[in-house]
Amino acid sequence: MKNEIIGENPTHRPRSSAGRKDELSCPHCGKVVEKYRNPFPTVDIVIELDKHGIVLIKRKNPPFGWALPGGFVDYGESLESAALREARVETGLDVELLYQLGAYSDPERDPRHHTISVVFVARATGEPKAADDAEDVGVFDRNSLPERLAFDHAKILQDYFEK
């Protein structure tokens, strides 16, 4: 009965064993609880620009390549708000969200970690400007897409153009 408190379930660890960096403990009873790893929620936006094409950004951080504007959803933020924010900070464009194209969840879609992206289609007017983690910005149509697309954006754009 070493390290066991009378009346406590013997499968529970005593309070003193919690506190290591790889463990979480219940703030009420001190029981060590399982630490879960979950995918990170993200958004991507297919921005249609004045019937000229769609906006892509050239990433200045790994993974490199051309990509749809997008990024991580902040805690307490809706998917729609995240899409509007990411479009604005990466391209300088205020967009109108039209619809959700779909959700993309292949665990290998981002080489850094497992992400799930909800992809929106949006409309904008104006001149896009590279900002935030975008090195460059361009407007492309179905026949002029760059060869090197980041993440699974070739698949997302294929789905978009087939709709």
matplotlib code that plots the C-alpha trace (Angstrom):
import matplotlib.pyplot as plt

x = [0.0, 2.9, 2.0, -1.7, -4.2, -6.9, -10.2, -8.4, -8.6, -5.3, -5.0, -4.7, -1.3, -0.7, -0.6, 3.1, 3.7, 1.9, 3.7, 6.2, 6.1, 4.6, 1.7, -1.5, -3.2, -6.8, -6.9, -9.6, -8.4, -4.8, -5.2, -3.0, -5.1, -4.3, -2.9, -4.5, -2.9, -5.5, -5.2, -4.9, -7.9, -7.0, -8.7, -7.8, -9.5, -9.9, -10.3, -11.9, -10.6, -12.7, -13.2, -9.4, -8.5, -7.7, -5.2, -2.3, 0.5, 4.2, 5.2, 8.3, 8.3, 8.5, 6.9, 7.7, 5.7, 2.6, -0.5, -4.0, -4.2, -5.0, -3.8, -4.6, -7.9, -7.3, -8.9, -12.4, -12.5, -15.0, -13.9, -15.5, -13.7, -10.4, -10.9, -11.7, -8.7, -6.2, -7.4, -6.8, -3.4, -1.9, -3.3, -4.6, -8.0, -11.3, -13.3, -16.9, -17.3, -19.5, -19.5, -17.5, -15.8, -15.0, -12.9, -9.4, -8.0, -5.3, -2.8, 0.0, -1.4, 1.0, 4.6, 4.9, 1.9, -1.6, -4.0, -7.7, -8.6, -12.0, -11.8, -13.9, -14.5, -14.6, -14.9, -12.8, -12.1, -8.9, -5.2, -3.7, -0.5, 1.8, 1.9, 2.4, 4.1, 3.6, 6.7, 4.7, 1.2, -0.2, -3.5, -3.8, -6.4, -6.9, -4.3, -1.6, -1.2, 2.3, 3.9, 5.0, 1.9, 2.3, 0.3, -2.6, -3.6, -3.3, -6.1, -8.2, -7.8, -8.7, -11.9, -12.6, -12.2, -14.3, -17.3]
y = [0.0, 2.3, 5.7, 4.7, 6.8, 4.9, 4.9, 5.9, 3.8, 1.9, 2.6, 6.3, 7.8, 9.8, 13.6, 13.7, 11.9, 14.5, 17.6, 16.3, 18.1, 15.1, 14.7, 16.5, 16.3, 17.0, 20.3, 18.8, 15.4, 15.4, 12.2, 12.0, 12.3, 11.2, 13.9, 13.9, 15.0, 16.5, 18.0, 21.7, 23.5, 25.7, 27.6, 28.2, 30.6, 30.4, 34.1, 34.9, 38.3, 40.4, 37.6, 37.7, 34.5, 33.4, 34.7, 32.6, 33.6, 32.5, 31.4, 32.9, 30.2, 26.4, 24.6, 26.7, 27.1, 28.8, 28.4, 29.5, 32.2, 30.7, 29.7, 28.5, 29.2, 31.1, 29.9, 31.5, 32.3, 31.0, 29.4, 32.3, 34.9, 33.1, 33.0, 36.8, 37.5, 35.3, 36.7, 40.3, 39.7, 37.7, 39.6, 42.9, 42.1, 42.3, 39.3, 38.2, 34.5, 32.7, 29.1, 26.3, 24.2, 21.3, 20.0, 18.5, 16.2, 14.0, 13.6, 14.2, 17.4, 19.6, 18.2, 20.1, 18.5, 17.1, 19.8, 19.9, 22.7, 24.0, 25.7, 28.7, 30.3, 34.1, 37.1, 40.2, 43.4, 45.4, 44.8, 42.0, 42.8, 40.3, 40.6, 38.6, 35.3, 35.9, 36.7, 37.4, 37.3, 36.4, 36.0, 32.8, 30.9, 27.2, 27.1, 29.3, 27.7, 27.5, 24.1, 24.1, 24.3, 23.8, 21.4, 19.7, 22.8, 21.2, 18.8, 21.7, 23.7, 20.6, 20.3, 24.0, 24.1, 20.9, 22.5]
z = [0.0, -0.5, -2.0, -1.8, 0.0, 1.9, -0.1, -3.3, -6.4, -6.6, -10.3, -9.6, -9.1, -6.0, -6.3, -6.0, -9.3, -11.4, -12.5, -15.0, -18.3, -20.1, -17.7, -16.8, -13.5, -12.5, -10.6, -8.2, -7.3, -8.5, -10.6, -13.7, -16.8, -20.3, -22.5, -25.9, -29.2, -31.5, -35.1, -35.4, -37.0, -40.0, -42.8, -46.4, -48.7, -52.5, -53.3, -56.6, -57.7, -60.1, -62.6, -63.2, -61.4, -57.9, -55.4, -54.2, -51.9, -52.2, -48.7, -47.1, -44.4, -44.7, -46.2, -49.3, -52.4, -53.6, -51.4, -50.8, -48.2, -44.8, -41.4, -37.9, -36.2, -32.9, -29.7, -29.4, -33.1, -35.6, -38.8, -40.7, -38.7, -39.1, -42.9, -43.0, -40.8, -42.7, -46.1, -44.8, -43.1, -46.0, -49.0, -47.7, -49.2, -47.4, -48.7, -48.8, -48.0, -50.5, -49.4, -47.8, -50.5, -48.0, -45.3, -45.9, -43.2, -44.6, -41.7, -44.2, -45.7, -43.6, -43.0, -39.7, -37.9, -38.4, -39.5, -40.6, -42.9, -43.7, -47.1, -48.1, -51.4, -51.3, -53.5, -53.4, -55.4, -55.3, -55.6, -53.4, -51.6, -50.0, -46.2, -43.0, -44.0, -47.7, -49.7, -52.9, -54.2, -57.6, -59.5, -61.4, -63.5, -64.0, -66.8, -65.2, -61.7, -60.4, -60.4, -56.8, -54.6, -50.8, -48.7, -50.5, -52.3, -55.7, -54.6, -53.2, -56.4, -58.5, -56.4, -56.8, -60.6, -60.9, -59.0]

ax = plt.figure().add_subplot(projection="3d")
ax.plot(x, y, z, "-o")
ax.set_aspect("equal")
plt.show()
